[in-house]
Amino acid sequence: MVAKGEIELGLIVITQIITTPGVELVGPFPPEIQSYTAFAAGISADSKQQAAAQALIEFLTGPVAAPVIKAQGMEPGSTYSK
């Protein structure tokens, strides 16, 4: 709606703002009111691809993925444990 000029200001997750043409990110909320969504991953005990799933989780929580995550407006971080 902001990109179409239907409204002047919108509040939504940063990833949506920076990937929408015609919209400019003004900035995040101040730290005292900023909110974050944590994503979780798990592997089913019945998975037939446990090693591949484990490798994917390690990749997504590792240093190689961090710049891509940041470029999408997210904050990399991990509380990863086996």
Secondary structure, DSSP 4 states (H G I P E B T S, - for coil): -TTTTS-S-----HHHHHTSTT-----PPPTTT-----------TT-S-HHHHHHHHHHHTSTTTHHHHHHTT---------
